[in-house]
Every structure is written in structure tokens, then in C-alpha cells.
Amino acid sequence: MQYTTFNNGHTMPQLGLGVFRVENNDTAKDAVKHAIVSGYRSIDAAFVYGNEEMVGQGIQEGILEAGIQREDLFITSKLWLDHYGKDNVQVGYETSLKLLGLDYLDLYLIHWPGTDQSLMIETWEGMEALYNGGKVKNIGVSNFDIEHLETLKAHTSIKPVINQVEFHPYLIQQSLRDYLASESIQMESWSPLMNAEILTDETIVAIADEIGKSPAQVVIRWNIEHGVVTIPKSVTPHRIEENINIFDFSLTQAQIARIDALNQDRRIGPNPLEFNG
């Protein structure tokens, strides 16, 4: 596993398991456990996914079966809009901790910026209080655009370590990536495989054939080549194993350019400038 280093000196695995749209039952538990046993050390959860209880059980069972410690894992969750506001952040955080059965999170994110700038700032101040109080290892944001980050920069004191956003070959977010790099904020991609839509793209399939890898492995590796942390979701054991097996090959600059050229500025999720839950 490769790791990235945050602007506060802490580290995070470059690849993890996402659990969006996974039912809160044995499917979630078994996927998380299998991922940990297969070598994953990062699990990306969120309160609004509604499955933190079974994700937490999968974490506990995975730790036991893999023979590792809690400290070997990097667990992320996200604050939902219901808990926005400086005085509500800790309640949201402790709710997720209880559901997950954990004492702390390695990373806690504001899930969306929302459309109320003042509320966004207040919420980040609540995140800062969590961090300064030693309750969480790292704090960051999700689905923030440049203008949201500039607002935080102007009104708050702690810089996010990461921004988790939609990123895939049809939405390469070049200006946002450049901005994040200039601010030393790590970029992380959600839905890197576009709910499997990108896996049938002719260019992706052709490159996969060229190098003897699967289309999913090509796209995940493309994320890594761009220095983007990524969290592909799967509940299928062989795909979970396949998705982590991307550190033994590289893409050429020509192949990366061919994938970059697929950009359509097309989202499959909401526009962060408009979404408010």
C-alpha cells in the first residue's frame, strides 16, 4: 500500500474501500471485513449512508481476522447537514463513533458545503474544535469547490487536509486539482468508476487490453498516477481484491493523456454550488 502525506504531516493510504449505497446488513459487514483481510487499511464511511453500524462490525471482525490493531486502520466518516453549525458538530461526530463502535476517527469531513456560507464557516469552526480538542486525527471537506475553500481560508484558521470530490475520466477537475495542489490540500475521488459506467468506455477497455489489466484497475491506477486518493466501492470479494491490486504496474504518460482526453465535465452527482441536502 502507498500512502500520501497531509499538510499536517499525518498520512493516509492512497486507496480505500467506499461503502456508499451498501445496505446496513451483512453485505456491508462482509465487504468491509473482506477488504481489511485483503490488505485494505482505509474505509470511507458517512452518517448519511445509513450503514455505519454494520460497517463498524465489519471493521471489528476484519481487525480480528487480519490480526491487526485499530491503529493500523484509517477510518473516515462525514458530518451530514442535519448536524451543521458549530454547536452540533460534536453531536454528529459522537453519533458516528457510537454507530461505528469506535473511540476516534482518523478523518472527519464536512460532507457538502451547502448553500449557506455563514453556516459552512460555523460548521468548520466546530470541526476545528474537534481537532484542537484531540478528538479526531484529521479534518477535511467533501464536495467543496474553489470558492468554498477560499471562504474557509479567509475566515478560519485550520486548513482542510483533504477534499473528497467527484473525479473520474469524464470529470477530471483540472482547475480544482491545480488549486488543491497549490494549497497543499490532498484530493480524493468518490465514485471513481462512475457506478461502473466508465468500465465500458472504448479507450479504457483498449488500455486495459494493452496492459493485461481490468478496466477498473486502469481507472484506479489513473487516479493514483494523478496523486489522487481513491475509494472504489465494491461488495464483490474478487472485485475488492482486484481493485487493490494496482500497485505493481504503471500507466505511460501517453495512456494517462488518452484517459485525460475523455473529459466531458460531466457529473453523475449533484453540483456542489447548488446542493443543500
C-alpha angles and dihedrals in degrees: 000000000000122000135209124215120229127219088260093055096254121124137226133189112259091226132042143155121271120208103190112143094010115136119247093247140080090307090069094040094049094045092052093045092048091048092053092046088049092056105271112141099177127069121183114207137162136196093234092056087074094218106090093115095061093036086057092051089051090052092052094047092044092053091052096045095044092046094232137127129251087247089063090065131075110213123189131190134170137229112237124218092255088071099044118130128074095268095047101052096084091051090053091047095049091046091058092044091053093048092047093044092232136133095216144358125235091214133016121188137193097238098214133001093231123206098274107087095191092051090049091054092047090049092052089051087057089051089051090053090054091050096044089049091057093241095123131031098220138005129207146146139254129213094006119153125208094268092053091051092047089053092052090047091054097047109029138053108222120068117221112251093214144014115208110203143156107281129162137128092284092051110035096166094211098172092047092047091051091049094049091049091051090051095044091241114144116235120222127187127221120197092013090170094049092235086305093303094116092054092079096049109126094229093049091047091048093052090046089054091048094056101030096245133118121264089247091054090050093053094044090049089049087058091051092047088056091051092248121145108228137196111193113190123227137148094189112100098219092047091048087054093044093050094058093047094085103101097083098068141040136211119237120243088250091054091047090051091051090053093045088053090063090074115131098164084241121156127202091188134052124295106256091218091062108028119105103160 
